[in-house]
């Protein structure tokens, strides 16, 4: 009888050790299905995922084509106007008189017209380049956040599978005790219900992992059937932050969306100068040749004393210039419109700077709160919950607690593990939001 009691106690101790190992040990390579989504050697990191997205994202490719278009327009703006060739003639009806003329006119573009046109084209190019940079900033943050969501989903799947494995082992031990008549069949049925419940949760959790992985594939330009595994953990991915004033100054000087608005102000200024230049005096020079065949219905004596019709061919070299006089239209309306545009953009710049200050401060506050919450979860919640689970198991072994109480505590611990993953994801996401607000490609790692 004493030996049987010792055997029973040994079985319970082994079960408790297995449960504690399954719930409390850090992630290691396991045969669980969650390992299909993680690869510590050849899996992709967030930075690699961002690099793929920046290369293959369709929206970015389209925006880069627009930049190429703007570069071509800068080239076009620098070209000088073509000369104009005019060829004409006249023929006397019923007579022999006729003349032909050829004239070339070359616009000079005085008053800074060409320089103003080039400046406008360059400012438009700047705006498109900043639009690409801003889209890259937003896409990089979105990819990192989606990477974190997929990683969190895999982590939750790991927790569920480890808990399910430990519960299955406990079920096998209790089932053996029921066969030996040492436990009531009700306890076996209770554990069977728990096993099936965890299996159901596991299926739902894996579905969420698959969905997150498909969404990540789409963002980085991969086909749904292409293999994809992740590499990294939240502890290594969360970066330290510089002081708030440093982040704010960096954001105000680096954010491409704000730089794009500033470029728009420069474009408005360039358009004012272009409108003013088009309202100034303009000049075009002309030169040509004219041949005139003219005669009179009379006859006369030539140098040799012979009677001939009065007729001769005359050759003329023509030259001149055309001046556009801005007397009525000095482009006043276009200058006014461009001036109002610049004033509007200046207001947008002031509002944009205020918005960026708010975004950086809010993202930093969110990160600090999330980091504190994660620290509490790791040290003051998860560890204590794990200790509570072990104590309840030991008291269950001694007969002071029921299996129902242990299962309730196990479910509570599973919820805490899930909340811990959520806290890690929130801290990581807040960290990425700071990077998005500051426009920092990467921050100094811990």
FILO-651441 format. One record per residue (C-alpha): x, y, z. Coordinates in Angstrom, 1 decimal, padded with zeros to 4 digits. Each point is the difference from the previous one (the first is absolute). Layout:
REM residues N
px=X, py=Y, pz=Z
...
***
This chain:
REM residues 446
px=000.0, py=000.0, pz=000.0
px=002.9, py=002.4, pz=000.8
px=001.7, py=-000.8, pz=-003.2
px=-003.2, py=000.7, pz=-002.0
px=-000.3, py=003.4, pz=001.8
px=003.6, py=000.9, pz=-000.9
px=-000.6, py=-001.0, pz=-003.6
px=-003.1, py=002.2, pz=-000.2
px=001.8, py=002.9, pz=001.5
px=002.9, py=-000.5, pz=-002.4
px=-002.5, py=000.0, pz=-003.0
px=-001.5, py=003.3, pz=001.2
px=003.4, py=001.6, pz=000.5
px=001.1, py=-001.0, pz=-003.6
px=-003.2, py=001.4, pz=-001.4
px=000.5, py=003.3, pz=001.9
px=003.5, py=000.3, pz=-001.3
px=-001.1, py=-000.6, pz=-003.5
px=-002.7, py=002.6, pz=000.2
px=002.3, py=002.6, pz=001.6
px=002.6, py=-000.7, pz=-002.7
px=-002.5, py=000.3, pz=-002.8
px=-001.4, py=003.3, pz=001.3
px=003.0, py=001.8, pz=001.4
px=003.0, py=-000.9, pz=-002.3
px=001.1, py=002.5, pz=-002.6
px=-000.6, py=-000.9, pz=-003.7
px=002.3, py=-002.6, pz=-001.4
px=000.0, py=-002.1, pz=-003.2
px=-003.0, py=-002.4, pz=000.4
px=-001.8, py=-002.5, pz=-002.1
px=-003.2, py=002.1, pz=000.4
px=-001.8, py=001.3, pz=-003.1
px=000.9, py=003.5, pz=001.0
px=003.6, py=-000.8, pz=-001.1
px=-001.3, py=000.0, pz=-003.5
px=-000.2, py=003.8, pz=000.2
px=003.3, py=000.7, pz=001.8
px=003.6, py=-000.6, pz=-001.1
px=002.8, py=001.4, pz=002.2
px=002.5, py=-000.4, pz=-002.9
px=-001.6, py=000.7, pz=-003.4
px=-003.2, py=001.7, pz=001.0
px=-000.4, py=003.7, pz=-001.0
px=000.4, py=002.9, pz=002.5
px=-002.1, py=003.1, pz=000.0
px=002.7, py=001.9, pz=-001.8
px=000.2, py=-002.6, pz=-002.7
px=-003.8, py=000.1, pz=-000.4
px=000.1, py=003.8, pz=-000.3
px=002.7, py=-000.3, pz=-002.7
px=-002.1, py=-002.4, pz=-002.0
px=-003.1, py=002.2, pz=000.3
px=002.0, py=003.1, pz=-001.1
px=001.2, py=-001.8, pz=-003.0
px=-003.2, py=-001.8, pz=-001.2
px=-002.9, py=002.1, pz=001.3
px=-002.2, py=001.0, pz=-002.9
px=-000.9, py=003.5, pz=001.3
px=003.6, py=000.9, pz=000.6
px=000.9, py=-001.2, pz=-003.5
px=-002.7, py=002.3, pz=-001.5
px=001.2, py=003.0, pz=002.1
px=003.6, py=-000.6, pz=-001.2
px=-001.2, py=000.1, pz=-003.6
px=-001.6, py=003.4, pz=000.8
px=003.5, py=001.1, pz=001.2
px=001.4, py=-001.1, pz=-003.3
px=-002.7, py=002.0, pz=-001.7
px=000.9, py=003.1, pz=002.0
px=003.7, py=-000.5, pz=-000.9
px=-000.9, py=000.0, pz=-003.7
px=-002.1, py=003.2, pz=000.5
px=003.1, py=001.7, pz=001.5
px=001.9, py=-001.0, pz=-003.0
px=-002.8, py=001.3, pz=-002.3
px=-000.1, py=003.3, pz=002.0
px=003.7, py=000.6, pz=-000.7
px=-000.4, py=-000.2, pz=-003.8
px=000.0, py=003.3, pz=-001.9
px=-003.0, py=000.8, pz=-002.3
px=000.3, py=-001.1, pz=-003.7
px=000.4, py=002.6, pz=-002.8
px=-002.9, py=000.6, pz=-002.3
px=000.4, py=-000.3, pz=-003.8
px=-002.5, py=001.9, pz=-002.2
px=000.0, py=-000.6, pz=-003.8
px=-002.4, py=001.9, pz=-002.2
px=-000.6, py=001.4, pz=-003.5
px=-002.3, py=002.0, pz=-002.2
px=-001.0, py=-000.1, pz=-003.7
px=-001.8, py=002.7, pz=-002.0
px=-003.2, py=-001.1, pz=-001.4
px=000.1, py=000.5, pz=-003.8
px=003.5, py=001.3, pz=000.1
px=003.6, py=-001.1, pz=000.3
px=000.8, py=001.6, pz=003.4
px=000.9, py=-002.3, pz=002.9
px=002.1, py=-000.1, pz=003.1
px=001.2, py=-002.6, pz=002.6
px=001.1, py=000.5, pz=003.5
px=001.6, py=-002.0, pz=002.8
px=000.2, py=001.2, pz=003.6
px=001.4, py=-001.5, pz=003.2
px=-001.1, py=001.2, pz=003.5
px=001.9, py=-000.9, pz=003.2
px=-001.6, py=000.7, pz=003.4
px=002.6, py=001.3, pz=002.5
px=-001.9, py=-000.5, pz=003.3
px=001.3, py=003.0, pz=001.9
px=-001.2, py=001.0, pz=003.5
px=001.0, py=-003.3, pz=001.6
px=-002.7, py=-002.1, pz=-001.6
px=002.2, py=-003.1, pz=-000.5
px=001.6, py=000.1, pz=003.4
px=-003.4, py=000.3, pz=001.6
px=-001.4, py=-002.9, pz=-002.0
px=002.9, py=-002.2, pz=001.0
px=-000.4, py=000.9, pz=003.7
px=-003.7, py=-000.9, pz=-000.1
px=000.7, py=-003.4, pz=-001.5
px=002.7, py=-000.7, pz=002.6
px=-002.3, py=000.9, pz=002.9
px=-002.6, py=-002.4, pz=-001.4
px=002.6, py=-002.7, pz=-000.2
px=000.9, py=000.7, pz=003.7
px=-003.7, py=-000.4, pz=001.0
px=-000.2, py=-003.4, pz=-001.8
px=003.2, py=-001.2, pz=001.6
px=-001.2, py=000.9, pz=003.5
px=-003.3, py=-001.8, pz=-000.8
px=002.0, py=-003.2, pz=-000.7
px=002.0, py=000.5, pz=003.1
px=-003.1, py=000.5, pz=002.1
px=-001.7, py=-003.1, pz=-001.5
px=003.1, py=-002.0, pz=000.9
px=-000.2, py=001.3, pz=003.5
px=-003.6, py=-001.0, pz=000.4
px=000.5, py=-003.4, pz=-001.7
px=003.0, py=-000.9, pz=002.0
px=-001.9, py=000.6, pz=003.3
px=-003.0, py=-001.9, pz=-001.3
px=002.1, py=-003.0, pz=-000.9
px=001.8, py=000.0, pz=003.4
px=-003.4, py=000.2, pz=001.8
px=-001.4, py=-002.9, pz=-002.2
px=003.2, py=-002.0, pz=000.7
px=-000.6, py=000.6, pz=003.8
px=-003.6, py=-001.1, pz=-000.3
px=001.0, py=-003.2, pz=-001.8
px=002.8, py=-000.7, pz=002.5
px=-002.5, py=000.6, pz=002.9
px=-002.5, py=-002.4, pz=-001.6
px=002.8, py=-002.7, pz=-000.2
px=001.0, py=000.6, pz=003.6
px=-003.6, py=-000.5, pz=001.2
px=-000.2, py=-003.2, pz=-002.1
px=003.2, py=-001.2, pz=001.7
px=-001.5, py=000.6, pz=003.5
px=-003.2, py=-001.8, pz=-000.9
px=001.8, py=-002.9, pz=-001.5
px=002.3, py=-000.4, pz=003.0
px=-002.9, py=000.2, pz=002.4
px=-001.9, py=-002.5, pz=-002.1
px=003.0, py=-002.4, pz=000.0
px=000.3, py=000.2, pz=003.8
px=-003.8, py=-000.5, pz=000.4
px=000.1, py=-003.1, pz=-002.2
px=002.8, py=-001.4, pz=002.1
px=-002.0, py=000.7, pz=003.1
px=-003.0, py=-001.7, pz=-001.6
px=002.0, py=-003.1, pz=-000.7
px=001.2, py=-000.2, pz=003.6
px=-003.5, py=000.5, pz=001.4
px=-001.4, py=-002.6, pz=-002.5
px=002.6, py=-002.5, pz=001.2
px=-001.1, py=000.7, pz=003.6
px=-003.6, py=-000.5, pz=-000.9
px=000.8, py=-003.4, pz=-001.5
px=001.7, py=-000.9, pz=003.2
px=-003.0, py=001.2, pz=002.0
px=002.0, py=002.7, pz=001.7
px=-001.9, py=003.0, pz=-001.4
px=-003.6, py=000.7, pz=-000.8
px=-001.0, py=-000.2, pz=-003.7
px=-001.4, py=003.6, pz=000.4
px=003.5, py=001.4, pz=000.2
px=001.0, py=-001.8, pz=-003.2
px=-003.1, py=001.5, pz=-001.7
px=000.8, py=003.4, pz=001.3
px=003.5, py=-000.1, pz=-001.5
px=-001.4, py=-001.4, pz=-003.2
px=-002.3, py=003.0, pz=-000.3
px=003.0, py=002.3, pz=000.7
px=002.1, py=-001.7, pz=-002.7
px=-002.8, py=000.4, pz=-002.5
px=-000.5, py=003.6, pz=001.0
px=003.7, py=000.8, pz=-000.5
px=000.0, py=-001.9, pz=-003.4
px=-002.9, py=002.3, pz=-001.1
px=001.9, py=003.1, pz=001.2
px=003.1, py=-001.2, pz=-001.8
px=-001.9, py=-000.3, pz=-003.4
px=-001.3, py=003.5, pz=000.3
px=003.4, py=001.3, pz=001.0
px=001.7, py=-001.7, pz=-003.0
px=-002.6, py=001.6, pz=-002.2
px=001.0, py=003.4, pz=001.3
px=003.6, py=-000.8, pz=-000.7
px=-000.7, py=-001.0, pz=-003.6
px=-002.0, py=003.2, pz=-000.5
px=002.7, py=002.2, pz=001.4
px=002.6, py=-001.8, pz=-002.2
px=-002.0, py=000.4, pz=-003.1
px=-000.4, py=003.7, pz=000.7
px=003.7, py=000.4, pz=000.6
px=000.7, py=-001.8, pz=-003.3
px=-002.3, py=002.4, pz=-001.8
px=001.7, py=003.0, pz=001.4
px=003.5, py=-001.1, pz=-000.9
px=-001.0, py=-001.1, pz=-003.5
px=000.1, py=-003.8, pz=000.5
px=-002.6, py=-002.4, pz=-001.5
px=-002.3, py=-001.8, pz=002.4
px=001.6, py=-003.4, pz=-000.7
px=003.6, py=001.1, pz=000.5
px=001.7, py=-001.2, pz=003.2
px=000.5, py=002.5, pz=002.7
px=001.5, py=-000.3, pz=003.5
px=000.8, py=002.6, pz=002.6
px=003.1, py=000.6, pz=002.0
px=000.3, py=002.0, pz=003.2
px=-001.6, py=000.6, pz=003.3
px=-001.6, py=003.1, pz=001.6
px=002.7, py=000.4, pz=002.5
px=002.6, py=000.5, pz=-002.7
px=-002.2, py=002.0, pz=-002.4
px=-001.0, py=002.7, pz=002.5
px=002.5, py=002.8, pz=-000.1
px=000.9, py=002.7, pz=002.4
px=-001.1, py=003.6, pz=-000.6
px=002.0, py=003.2, pz=000.0
px=-001.3, py=003.0, pz=002.1
px=-003.3, py=001.5, pz=-001.0
px=001.5, py=003.4, pz=-001.1
px=002.5, py=-001.9, pz=-002.2
px=-002.8, py=-002.0, pz=-001.6
px=-002.0, py=003.1, pz=-000.6
px=002.8, py=001.9, pz=-001.6
px=000.9, py=-003.0, pz=-002.2
px=-003.7, py=-000.3, pz=-001.1
px=-000.3, py=003.7, pz=-000.9
px=003.2, py=-000.2, pz=-002.1
px=-000.4, py=-003.5, pz=-001.5
px=-003.7, py=-000.7, pz=-000.5
px=-000.5, py=-000.2, pz=-003.8
px=-003.7, py=001.0, pz=000.2
px=001.0, py=003.3, pz=001.7
px=002.9, py=000.4, pz=-002.5
px=-002.6, py=-000.6, pz=-002.8
px=-002.1, py=002.9, pz=001.3
px=003.1, py=002.2, pz=000.3
px=000.8, py=-001.0, pz=-003.6
px=-003.5, py=001.1, pz=-001.0
px=000.7, py=003.4, pz=001.5
px=003.1, py=000.2, pz=-002.1
px=-002.0, py=-001.0, pz=-003.0
px=-002.6, py=002.7, pz=000.7
px=002.9, py=002.6, pz=000.2
px=001.4, py=-001.3, pz=-003.3
px=-003.4, py=000.3, pz=-001.6
px=-000.3, py=003.6, pz=001.2
px=003.4, py=000.7, pz=-001.7
px=-001.1, py=-001.9, pz=-003.1
px=-003.3, py=002.0, pz=-000.2
px=001.9, py=003.3, pz=000.4
px=002.5, py=-001.0, pz=-002.7
px=-002.8, py=-000.7, pz=-002.4
px=-001.4, py=003.4, pz=000.6
px=003.2, py=001.8, pz=-001.0
px=001.2, py=001.2, pz=-003.4
px=000.8, py=-002.9, pz=-002.4
px=002.1, py=000.1, pz=-003.2
px=000.4, py=-002.0, pz=-003.2
px=002.4, py=000.7, pz=-002.8
px=-000.8, py=-000.5, pz=-003.7
px=002.0, py=-000.3, pz=-003.2
px=-000.8, py=-001.1, pz=-003.5
px=000.4, py=000.2, pz=-003.8
px=-002.5, py=001.3, pz=-002.6
px=000.1, py=-000.3, pz=-003.8
px=-002.3, py=002.3, pz=-002.0
px=-000.7, py=-000.3, pz=-003.7
px=-001.6, py=003.3, pz=-001.1
px=-000.9, py=001.5, pz=-003.4
px=-002.1, py=002.8, pz=-001.7
px=-002.2, py=-000.3, pz=-003.1
px=002.5, py=002.3, pz=-001.9
px=003.1, py=-000.4, pz=-002.1
px=003.3, py=001.8, pz=000.1
px=003.5, py=000.0, pz=-001.3
px=002.6, py=-002.0, pz=001.8
px=003.7, py=000.8, pz=000.3
px=000.6, py=-001.3, pz=-003.6
px=-002.8, py=002.2, pz=-001.5
px=-002.3, py=-002.8, pz=-000.5
px=-003.7, py=000.3, pz=000.8
px=-001.1, py=-002.3, pz=002.8
px=-002.8, py=-000.4, pz=002.6
px=000.6, py=001.8, pz=003.3
px=000.6, py=-002.9, pz=002.4
px=002.6, py=-001.0, pz=002.6
px=000.6, py=-002.4, pz=002.9
px=000.8, py=001.6, pz=003.4
px=001.7, py=-001.8, pz=003.0
px=-000.6, py=001.2, pz=003.6
px=001.6, py=-001.0, pz=003.3
px=-002.6, py=000.6, pz=002.8
px=000.7, py=000.3, pz=003.8
px=-001.8, py=001.3, pz=003.0
px=-001.4, py=-000.9, pz=003.4
px=-003.3, py=-000.4, pz=001.9
px=-000.5, py=001.3, pz=003.4
px=-002.9, py=-001.0, pz=002.3
px=-001.1, py=003.1, pz=001.9
px=-001.6, py=-000.9, pz=003.4
px=-002.3, py=003.1, pz=-000.1
px=-003.4, py=-001.6, pz=000.8
px=000.9, py=-003.5, pz=001.1
px=002.9, py=-000.2, pz=002.5
px=-001.2, py=-003.4, pz=001.3
px=-001.4, py=001.7, pz=003.1
px=-002.6, py=-002.7, pz=000.7
px=002.5, py=-002.9, pz=-000.2
px=002.4, py=001.9, pz=002.3
px=-002.8, py=000.6, pz=002.5
px=-001.1, py=-003.7, pz=-000.1
px=003.5, py=-001.2, pz=000.6
px=000.4, py=002.3, pz=002.9
px=-003.1, py=-001.3, pz=001.6
px=001.2, py=-003.5, pz=-000.5
px=003.2, py=000.8, pz=001.8
px=-001.9, py=001.5, pz=002.9
px=-002.2, py=-003.1, pz=000.2
px=003.1, py=-002.3, pz=000.0
px=001.6, py=002.0, pz=002.8
px=-003.0, py=-000.6, pz=002.2
px=000.2, py=-003.7, pz=-000.8
px=003.7, py=000.0, pz=001.0
px=-000.8, py=001.5, pz=003.4
px=-002.8, py=-002.5, pz=000.5
px=002.2, py=-002.9, pz=-001.2
px=002.7, py=000.9, pz=002.5
px=-002.6, py=000.1, pz=002.8
px=-001.4, py=-003.4, pz=-001.1
px=003.5, py=-001.6, pz=-000.1
px=000.8, py=001.3, pz=003.5
px=-003.3, py=-001.6, pz=001.2
px=000.6, py=-003.3, pz=-001.8
px=003.5, py=-000.3, pz=001.5
px=-001.1, py=000.8, pz=003.5
px=-003.0, py=-002.3, pz=-000.2
px=002.0, py=-002.9, pz=-001.5
px=002.7, py=000.4, pz=002.7
px=-002.6, py=000.1, pz=002.8
px=-001.7, py=-003.1, pz=-001.4
px=003.4, py=-001.8, pz=-000.1
px=001.0, py=001.0, pz=003.5
px=-003.4, py=-001.2, pz=001.4
px=000.2, py=-003.3, pz=-002.0
px=003.6, py=-000.6, pz=001.2
px=-001.1, py=000.5, pz=003.6
px=-002.9, py=-002.3, pz=-000.5
px=002.2, py=-002.7, pz=-001.5
px=002.4, py=000.2, pz=002.9
px=-002.8, py=-000.5, pz=002.5
px=-001.4, py=-002.9, pz=-002.0
px=003.3, py=-001.7, pz=-000.1
px=001.1, py=000.4, pz=003.5
px=-003.1, py=000.6, pz=002.1
px=-002.7, py=-002.0, pz=-001.9
px=001.3, py=-002.8, pz=-002.1
px=002.6, py=-001.3, pz=002.5
px=-002.5, py=000.2, pz=002.9
px=-002.7, py=-001.7, pz=-002.0
px=002.4, py=-002.8, pz=-000.8
px=000.9, py=-000.4, pz=003.7
px=-003.7, py=000.0, pz=000.9
px=-000.6, py=-002.8, pz=-002.6
px=002.7, py=-002.1, pz=001.5
px=-001.3, py=000.5, pz=003.5
px=-003.5, py=-001.0, pz=-001.0
px=001.3, py=-003.1, pz=-001.7
px=001.9, py=-001.0, pz=003.1
px=-003.0, py=000.5, pz=002.2
px=-002.0, py=-002.0, pz=-002.5
px=002.5, py=-002.8, pz=000.4
px=-000.5, py=000.2, pz=003.7
px=-003.7, py=-000.1, pz=-000.3
px=-000.7, py=003.5, pz=001.2
px=-001.1, py=001.3, pz=-003.3
px=-002.3, py=-001.4, pz=-002.7
px=000.9, py=-000.6, pz=-003.6
px=-002.5, py=002.7, pz=-001.0
px=002.0, py=002.6, pz=002.0
px=003.2, py=-001.0, pz=-001.7
px=-001.7, py=000.1, pz=-003.5
px=-001.4, py=003.5, pz=000.8
px=003.5, py=001.2, pz=001.0
px=001.5, py=-001.6, pz=-003.1
px=-002.5, py=001.9, pz=-002.2
px=000.8, py=003.2, pz=001.9
px=003.7, py=-000.6, pz=-000.6
px=-000.6, py=-000.6, pz=-003.7
px=-001.9, py=003.3, pz=-000.2
px=002.9, py=001.7, pz=001.7
px=002.5, py=-001.5, pz=-002.5
px=-002.2, py=001.4, pz=-002.8
px=-000.2, py=003.4, pz=001.7
px=003.8, py=-000.1, pz=000.3
px=000.3, py=-000.5, pz=-003.7
px=-002.5, py=002.9, pz=-000.6
px=002.2, py=002.2, pz=002.3
px=003.1, py=-000.9, pz=-002.0
px=-001.9, py=000.8, pz=-003.2
px=-001.3, py=003.3, pz=001.3
px=003.5, py=001.0, pz=001.1
px=001.5, py=-001.0, pz=-003.3
px=-002.8, py=001.8, pz=-002.0
px=000.4, py=003.1, pz=002.1
px=003.7, py=-000.1, pz=-000.7
px=-000.7, py=-000.3, pz=-003.7
px=-002.4, py=003.0, pz=000.2
px=002.8, py=002.1, pz=001.5
px=002.2, py=-001.0, pz=-002.9
px=-002.8, py=000.9, pz=-002.4
px=-000.5, py=003.4, pz=001.7
px=003.7, py=000.8, pz=000.1
px=000.7, py=-001.5, pz=-003.5
px=002.9, py=-002.0, pz=001.5
px=000.8, py=-003.1, pz=-002.2
px=001.3, py=-001.8, pz=003.1
px=000.7, py=000.9, pz=003.6
px=002.8, py=-001.0, pz=002.2
px=-000.7, py=-003.5, pz=001.2
px=000.2, py=-001.0, pz=003.6
***
